[in-house]
């Protein structure tokens, strides 16, 4: 029974598929406006604000990194330089 089902499946898949010839493979042009109609949705002020935000975030991150690193270095160096007393 299974052998008959497999042969039917093979026959079905081996038959040639009829592809309509009137299909255009290019994308629809109505969805893509010409470059002359594309406007910049960002304003220059927005770009400046983003740049300022990124700069402030970088400064804050570096301050935290060097602050924590400096504190650890200070604590470790002061602990190492302490005399060991029995």
Residue pairs with C-beta under 8 A, 6 or more apart in sequence:
none
